[in-house]
Amino acid sequence: MTTKPKNLLISIHPKPIKKIISGSKDIEIRKTKPNIKKGDNVWGYATRPESSLKVKFECGGVIECEKSNFWLEYGSRIGITKDEFESYLSGKMMVYGIIVSNLTVFDVSLVALKQIPAFEYFQPPQGFYYLSDDQISELNKYLKA
């Protein structure tokens, strides 16, 4: 039995999202393990000052690894320095990495996003949340228009 892919919306600061778009970053790190698997969709919302939905990509897999090993194995693929990595993950033992695959780039401002009926009361996620089927359907219609 095939299940529908999940649609995870995550907030990403503008600098790392630009690195995803340029291809210099192909793993998005998280402090909390996302409940997604290979083939699920990840939507990236760029935080202020951009405040816009910027990317969609397929989850190429989720890496779960101890912090020290993660840097050694994947540090060159996450788009930040060792100091930034350590600062971001201060106090954490585990790191979770979402592998970016099949990237699609667009730019839907917060104002435009709120014009889509299923996003009328949209608030950018503090970390992440899952989009509903209605939100995905309306967002896909908007992006194809």
C-alpha positions, 0 to 999 in steps of 0.5 A, spaced: 500 500 500 502 506 497 501 512 502 501 519 500 507 523 501 507 528 507 508 535 506 513 538 512 513 546 512 520 548 515 522 555 517 529 557 514 533 563 515 535 567 508 542 565 508 541 558 508 535 558 504 540 561 498 545 556 499 540 550 498 538 554 492 545 555 489 546 548 490 552 549 495 548 546 501 544 539 500 543 537 507 538 541 512 540 540 519 535 540 525 535 539 532 529 535 532 527 529 528 522 530 523 517 525 522 518 524 515 521 519 510 524 519 503 519 521 498 516 526 503 515 533 501 519 539 504 517 546 503 522 552 505 519 558 508 525 564 508 524 568 515 525 575 516 527 579 512 524 575 506 518 572 509 516 568 503 515 561 501 522 559 497 523 552 496 520 545 495 524 539 495 523 532 496 526 528 502 532 524 500 532 521 506 533 523 514 540 522 517 540 521 524 547 522 527 551 524 533 553 531 533 561 530 533 560 524 527 555 528 523 560 534 522 565 529 520 561 526 515 557 531 512 559 538 515 561 540 508 554 539 505 550 543 510 552 550 508 555 553 515 562 553 519 564 549 524 563 554 529 556 556 527 554 548 527 556 548 534 553 554 536 546 552 533 547 545 536 549 547 543 547 542 548 544 537 543 547 530 542 544 528 536 543 532 529 538 530 524 539 532 517 534 532 511 537 530 504 535 535 499 533 532 493 529 534 486 529 542 488 523 547 486 524 554 487 519 559 487 518 566 491 511 567 494 511 572 499 507 572 506 502 577 503 501 573 497 501 567 501 495 569 505 491 571 499 490 563 498 484 561 502 487 555 505 493 560 508 488 566 510 490 565 517 497 563 516 503 564 521 510 562 519 512 556 523 517 557 529 520 550 527 516 546 523 509 543 522 505 539 517 501 542 511 494 539 510 491 536 504 487 543 502 493 547 503 497 543 498 492 543 493 491 550 493 498 552 494 499 547 488 494 551 484 497 557 485 504 555 483 501 553 477 497 559 475 
